[in-house]
């Protein structure tokens, strides 16, 4: 098991098993994908959007359906830096 998933094992010209061939093909695809700068930028953007979607309840803790009409035209304060309009 020491040589499993090493670069030599993944890039073998004649794989000894179907598993080795499958992992080798996946590694070659990842290596080619990693060389493309636009593809990597897109992957980073998608990862950031997924992370923001997961953390959305922490980033926006207020319910969008609840309105506070008594303070709808309040001045800027520490709670609302840009006002409440």
N, C-alpha and C positions, 0 to 999 in steps of 0.2 A: 504494500500500500504506500510505500515511500515515494514511488515514482508516479502515482496517480495524480492527474491534473497538473503535471509539470509541463513546461513548454515543449520539451522534446516528445513527451507522450501525446500531447495534443496535436502536434504538427507532424506526426509520423506519416511517411509516404504510404506504408501498407499497414493500416490499423489491424490489430489482432482481434478486435471484437466490434460488434455493432455499437456498443456503448462508447467505445473509443472513437469510432467514426463520427457519431452524433456530436460528442463533445468537441471534437476537432473542428467540425463544421461550424458549430456555434462560436467557437473561439475565433475562427477566421472571419466570420461575419462581424463579430464585435470589434476585431482589430481593424477591419475595413471601415466600419461605422465610426470608430474613434478617430480615424485619420481625417474625416470630413468635418471641418470646423463649423459649418452651418448646421450640420446634424447635431453636433455636440451642443451648440448654442440652443437649438430647439429642445433638446433633451433637458437642458438646465431650466429653460423657461417652463416646460411642462412640469418638472419636478417642483419648481417654486409655486406654480399655481395649485398643484395638488397639496402641497404643504399649507398654503394659505387657506384652501378649502377645509382642510382638517382642523386648522386652528381658528376658523371663523368664529365659533362661539366665544373664544377668548378675546379676539380682536374687536368684535362688535357685540358687546354684551347686552345692548338695549333691544327690546322687542320693536320691530319696525311698524307693527300694527297698533301700538299703544301711543296715543297722542297726549301731549301735555299742553292743552290749549290755554291754560291760565298763564303760562309764561311763554307764549308764542312769539312775542316781540321783545324779549329780554335783551338787555345790553350785554356786551361781552364781559365775561367773568372768568374766574379760574376753572369753573366747570364747563363753560362753553367759550372757547377763545375767540370764535368768530361770530358770536351772537347766536340767537335761536330762530332767526327768520328762515 
